[in-house]
Amino acid sequence: MTTATVTTSDDSSQGAPRWSPRLWGTLIVLCAALFLDALDISMVGIALPSIGSELHLSTSTLQWVVSGYVLGYGGLLLLGGRTADLLGRRRVFLVALAVFAAASLLGGLVDDGGLLIAARFIKGVAAAFTAPAGLSIITTTFPEGPARNRALSIYTTCGASGFSLGLVLSGVLTSVGWRWTFLMPVPIALLALVFAVRLLPRPAAGEKATGRYDVLGAITGTATVLLLVFTVTEAQGAGWLSLRTLGSFAVVALLGSAFLFVESRTAHPLVRLGIFRNGSVARANVIAFAMTGAYGGFQFVVTLYLQELLDWSALEMALGLLPAGAMIALSAPFMGPVVDRFGTGRLLPIGLLALVGAFALFLRLDEHSSYPVLVLPSIILLGVGFALAFPSVNIAATDGVADDEQGLASGLVNTAIQVGTAVVLAGATAIITAGSGGGTGAQAQLDGYRPALLFITGIAVVGFVIAVAGAVLDRRTKATRFSVPDYDYPSVDLVDRGGEVLTKS
C-alpha cells in the first residue's frame, strides 16, 4: 500500500546506481530498530539473577520477564504485518517505535515484578509491529534484485549482530545495575524515532489501502499463536503430559483450524493462504523456524553449561560468544554481493550445514572442556552459519511477493522465528530436566545437556534438508524454465516466480 521509491544517484564511474544519503539514512533507521528488537531479546537473559534478587521474584515468575516479551512479539506478528499493509508501514512503524521506547523506560523504573512483566509484554507487542513494518518498508523501497539483496543483507545482519552483541552489553551493564539493560535502549529508540519521522518514505499522494480488516481472522490467528507460545512456555512447569498442557494444545488445534477455515473463505484474509504456493516463501518459513529455534535452544544449553558447570561469570561468557557476533556484524557490507553472486538457494544449505556442525561439535562437552578446543570452533561455525543463512532466509521469505503483501510475508517469517525459538527452547528445557533426573552434580548436568544438544542438532538438520531440497528444486526450475514446447496456445504469458514476463505467444 505505501510503496515508495527513494531516488538514487548514478555512479558513472562504475555504471551502477549509488544510494543517496537519504536512502542510507532510511536503512540505518530501520536497522537501528531491528537491532534494538534483537538486543532486547538477548540482553535481559544475563540480568535475570540480579532482577530476581532485587525484586524478590520466584524462578517461575522470573521466567515471565523473558516469556512476556516473546508472548507479545510472537503472538502479534501476523497482525502487525497485515496492519502495516493496511494502515501504512510508515505510520505503524513510528507509533510502534514510540511505544517501544516508552515501555523500555517503564521497565527500567518499576519496582514491582508484575509491572516489569507487563512492560516486557508491551515491548514485545511494539516489536511485533516494528519488525514486519520495517522489513516491508525495505522490500517496497528497494527494487527486487541486487539493491534489495544488499539492503536486506545489511538489515538482517544488524538484527543477528544485535542478538549476539546483546549478550556482551548485558554482561557489562548488569555489572553496573540491571536497570541499565532496560534504560540503555531508550535514547537509541528516541533518536531513531526523530530520524524516522524525517527520513521514512511517505505514501504516494492519493494512495489508499486496499482490502479490509479481517476481524475474525485476526482474533483466531492471534489467539492461536498467543496460546501456542503460552502453552509451550508453561509446559515445563505444568508437565508436558498434564491435563492442562494437553487441553491447551487441543484448544490451539481448534483455534488453528478455525483460523484456516476463516482465511479460506473471507474476501480479505489476514493471511492469504495462497502465499504459501510460493515455494520460496513456504520453505523459508520452515527453515527460519528450525534455524532460530535450534540456536535459541543451543544458547540456553551453552549458558547453563558455561555458568553452572564451568563456573564462568556472565561477562566471561558474553566475551566468549563475542566472535560469532563480530563475524556477523563485519559480514554485513559484503553479504549483498555474495547473495547476488551465489543466490539464496546455494547459501542457505551452506549456512545451515555450518550451524549443524556448530551444534554437533559441542556434543564433545565434558567437565573440563577448554574454550579453544570446545567452544571456539562452534562459535566460529555459528558466525559463518548465521552470516550466510540469516540474510538469505529473509530474502527468500519475501521473494516474488507483491508489494501489498510484503508486510504479511515479513510477519510470517518473523512469526516463524519467534515461535520456533519458543517451541525448541521449551523442548530443550524439558529434555535437560528429564536427562538430569533432578540431580545437581556435574555428571547429572551433562546427562541433561547431551540429549538436549542432540535434539537441537536434529532440528537444525531438518532445516538443512529443506534448504537442500529447495536448492535442488530451484535448479530444476531454472533448467526447465526456458525449454517450453512451442505449442500454439492462445495468448498465454509464461511468468517466473517474481512475476516477470518471460515469453508471450
N, C-alpha and C positions, 0 to 999 in steps of 0.2 A: 504493500500500500504506500509506503513512504520512500519509494525508490528515489535515490538521488545520486547524481554522479558529480564528484568533485573534480574539477579540471586539473589536468596535469600539464606540465611543460615538456617540450621535446628536447632531448639531449642530442643535438645534431651530430656531435662527435661520435656517438655510438648508435644513432638511428633508433633509439628506443625511448619510450615515454619515461619522463622523470617526474617523480611525485612532487607536488607543490608543498610548501611549508604547511599550508592549511590541511592538506591531506595527511601529512605526517603527524600534525597535531591531533587530528581526529583519531588516528590509530593509537597514538600514545595515550590519549584519554581512555579509550576503550581497554587498552592493555592494563592501565592502572586499576580500573575497576575489576577486571578479572584477576589481577594479581592480588587484590585485597580479598576477593572471594576465596581464592585458594589459600591465601595466607591465614585466613580466619579458621579454616578447617583444621590446618595442621598446628597452628600456634598454640591453641588452647590445651592441647593434649599434655604437654610437658608441665603446664601450670596447674593441672588438676590437683596434685597433692597439696600445694600451697593454698589453693582455693578451698579445698575441703577442710584444711586445718583452721583457717581463719574464720570461715562461715559455719563451721561445725556441721558439715554435711556428711551423711552416711554414704557408703560406696554406691548404693543403688540410686540415691538422689544425685550424687556427683556424676553418674553416667549420663544423666539427662542434660548436663551442661554441654556435652558433645551431641547427644542424640536429639536434643531440642533443635539445634541448628540443622542437622541432617533431615529431621522430620519436615521442617518448614521449607527447606531447599528442595529436597527430592519430591515432596508431596505436591508442590505447586508449580513445578517447572513447565508442565504441559499447558496449564492455564496461563502462565507468564508468557510463554512463547506465542500462543494464539492471541492474547491480549495485545502484545506488541504489533502483531499483524493488523489488528482491527482498530486500535486506538492510536497507533502511531509509535514507531520504535523510539524516536527521539523523546517524546513525551513520557513514555513508560520508563525509559532509561533514567531520565532526570529525576522523576519522582522517586523511583526505587533507590537511586543512589543517595538522595537526601534522607530517606528513611533509614538506610544502612548506616549513615553517619550518626544519626540521632540515636539509633539502637546501640551503636558502639559506645557512645558517650554514656548512655544509661547503664550499660553493663559494667563500665569502669567505676561507676559511682555508687552502685547499690550495696547494701549490707545485708540483704536477705536472699537466701538461696532460691526461693520461688521467683522473685523478681529477676534474678540473674538468668534463670532458665527461660523466663518469658522474653527477656531481652535477646537471648540467643535465638529463640524461635522467630522473633520479628526480624532479626538479621538474616536468618535463613530464608524467610519469605521474601525479603527485599532482594536477596541474591537470586532467588528463583525468577525474578523479573529482570534484573540487570544482565544476567548471563545470556539468556536467549535473545534479549533485545540487542545487546552489544554484538553478539555473533551475527545476527541478521542484519545489523547496520553495515558490518563489514561485507557480507556477501551480497548486499544490494548496492553498495557504494563502489566496490571494486569489481570490474567485469571478470567473468569466469575465464580462467586461463592463468598465465604467469603472474599477473598482477594480484589476483585473488589468492593464488597459492602462496605468494610471498607474504601477503598481509596475514593470512591465516597461520602461516608458519611462525611469524613473529608473535602474533596474538596468543596462540596456543602454548608456545614455549614459555611465554611470560606467565601463563597460568600454571604450567608444570613447575617452573622455577620458583614461583611463589609458594607452591605447596612444599617444595624441598627446603627453600630458604626459611620458611616459617619455623622449621624445627630449630634452626640456628638462632634466629631472632628470639624465639620463645625462651631458649636457654639463657640468653643474655638478659632479656627483660625480666624473666622470673627471678633472677638473682637480685634484681633491684626491688621488684614488687610485682605480684601477679596482675595487679590492676593495669599496669602499663601494656600488657598484652591486649587489653581491650581499648585503651586510650590511644595507643600509637596509630591505629588506622584512621582516627577521626580527622586530623589535619590533612592527611593524604586524600581522604574521600572528599573533604570540602574543597580542596584545591582542584581536584579532578572535576568536581561539580561546576566550579566557576568557569573553567576552560571548556567544559562540555556545553554550557549554555552558549558560548561564543562560537564553538567550532563544529558541533554536530550538524550534519546537513538537515535542512528543513524540508518538509514535503513540498512537492511542486504545487504551484498555485492552482486552486480548484480541484486538487486531488482529494478524493474521499475514499473511505474504507469500503471494501466490497465484502458482502457477507453479513451475517448477523451472529449474535451471541447464541451459542448452543448451551442454554442454561442447564438442561437435564444432563447433557454430556459432561459439562463442567463439574456438576455435582457428583455424578457417578465416577467419572475419571479421577478427579481429585481425591474423593473418598477411597477409591481403590488403592491408589499409590500411598496415601497417608496411612491407611490401615495396614498395608503390607510392610511399610517401613517400621511402623509401631510394633507390629507383631514379631518381626524378626529381631527387633531390638530388645523386646521384653521376653522373648522365648527362653533366653538363657536363665533368667531368674524364675520364670513360671514353670519351666520344663518343656522340652520340645514335644513330648507326647502327652502333656497335660490336657485336660478337657478345655481349659481356657485357650491354649495355643491352637489346638486342633479346631475348636469352634471359630476362632478368629480367622484362621486360614480358610475355613468354609465360607465365612462371610466375604472374605476377599474374593474368592472364586465367584460367588453370586454377584457381587458388585461389578467385577470384571466382565462377567457375561452380560450383565445389564448394560454396561458401557458399550460393549461391542454391538449389542443389539441396537442401541440408540444411534450409534455412529453410522451404522449400515443403512439407516432409514431416514436420517434427517437431511434436509437440503443443505444446511450449512454446519457441518460437523466440527467439533473441537479438534478431532484428529481424523483427517480424511484417510480411511484405511487403504485407499488405492496408492498412497505414497509408498507403501511397503512393496508395491510391484516393482519399484526401482531397486534392483538387486544391490546396488552400491549402498543405498540408504539402509536397507534391511541388514546387510552384513555388517556395516559399520556400527550399528547399534548393538548387535550381539558382541562384536569384538570389543567395543567400549565397555560393555558390562563386564566381560571376562578380564580385560586388561586392568582396569582400575580397581575392580573387585579383588583381583589377586594381589595387586600392590597394596591395597588397604589392609588386607589380612597379613601380608608379609611385614609391613611396617609395624603392625601390632606385635607380631611374634618377635621381631628384632628388638623392639623397645623393651619387652619383658626380659628377653634373653640378656641383653647388654646391661640393663639396670638392676635386674633382680638376681641373675645368676653370676654375671661377671662384675657386678657392683660398680658400673660406670656411673658417673654423675650425668645429670641432664645435659650440661654443656659439653661434656666429653662425647656423649652420644650424638649430639647435634653436629659437632665438628667432624665426627667420624663419618656422618652421612653427607657432609658438605660436597664432596667431589661429584656426586650424582647431580645435585642442583646446579653446581657450577658448569658442568658439561652441558646441561640442558640450556642454561641461560646463554652460554657462549655460542651455542649452535644456532641460535635464533636468526641471525642475519644470513646464514648460509642455507637454511633448510628450503627456502623458496626455490632457488635454482636447482637444488638436489631433487625436489619433487618434480619440477619441470623436466629434468633430465631422465629420471628413472620411473616416475609415476607412483601413485599410491599402491597400485597392485603389486609392485615389487618391494616397496619399502615396508609395507605392513608385515609381510611374513618375516622379513629380516629383523624388524623391531621386536615382534612377538617371540621369535626364536631367542633373541638376546635376553628377553625377560624370563623365558623358561629356563635358560642357562643360569641366570642370576639366582632364581629360586632353588633350582636343583643343587647348585654348588653349596648353598647354605645348609643342605642336609648333612654336611660333614661336621656340624657343630658338636662340641663337647664341653667339658668343664673347664678346659684350659686353652681354648682356641685363641689364636692371636689375631690381631687386626690385619696385618699384611697377608696372612695365609687364608683366613676365612672371610672376613668382612669386606676388605678392599676389592677383591675380584668380583664379588656380587654387586658392590656399589658401582663399579665401572660399567658392568654389563647393564645395570639399571639405567645409568645415564645414557648409554648408547641406545638402549631399547626405547626409552621414552622420547629421546630426541628424534628418533625416526618414526615411531608409531603414533605419538600423540598428535602432532600436526596432521599426519596422514589420515587418521581416523576422523578428524573433524572435517577435513576437505572431502573425504569420501561420503560423509554423512549429509553433506549439502550439495553434492554433485548432481547436476541435472534437475534441481528443484526450482520451480518457478519463484519469482521474487515475492509473490503474495503468500507463499508458504515457507519462506526462509525462517520465519520465527517459529513455525511449527517444527521444521526439521532441526533447528537449534535446540528447541525444548526437548525433542525426543532424545537426541544424543546426550544432552546434559542429564536427563532423567535416567537414562541407561547407566551413566557414570555414577550417579548418586545411589540408585537402587542397587547396582552391582556392589558398590562399596559396603552398603549396609548388610546385604544378604551374605556376601562372602565373609565379612568380618564376624557376623553372628555365627556362621558355621565354624569358622576357625576357633572362635572363643569356646564353643561347645565341645569341639574336639580336644582342645587343650585341657579343659576341665575333666573330661572323661578319661583322657590318657594319663593325667597325673594322679587320678584317683583321690584327689584331695590332699595328697602329700605335699610337703614343702621342701624336701631335700632336693639336691642337685639332680639325682637320677630321676626322681619323680617329675621334676620340671622338664627334663629332656624327653621323658616318655610322653609328655604332652605336646612339646614343641615339634617333634619329628613328624608325627602323623598329621599335624596341622599344616606343616610345610608340604607334605605330600599332597594334601587336599588343595592347597594353594597352587602348587605346581601343576596339578591336574586341570584346574580351571584355566590357567594360562595356556596349557596345551590345547584345550578346546578352542581358545581364541586363535592360536597359531594354525590349527587345522582349517578353521573357517577362512582365515586370511589366505592360506594356500589355495583352498578351493576357489575363492574369489579371483585370485590371480590366474588360475587355470581357465576359469570361465571368461574372464576379460580377454585372455589371449585367443581363445577360440572365437569370441565375438569379433575381435579385430581381424582375425584371419578370414572370416566368412562375410564380413560386413560389405565388402566391395565385390563379392562374387555372386551377385544375384542374377538368376537366369533372365534373359531378355524376352519375357513373355509380354503379350500385348494386353496388359491390364489397363483399364481406362483411368487416366488421371490419378495416379497413386504416388504419393510422396513417400520416400524412404528416409526416415529420420534416425539420427543416432540418439544416444541416451541424453545428450544435452539439448536436444531439440533442433539441431542444425539440419537443414535440408541437404541431403547428400545427392539424391537423384530425383528426377521427376519425369514420368513417362507421359 
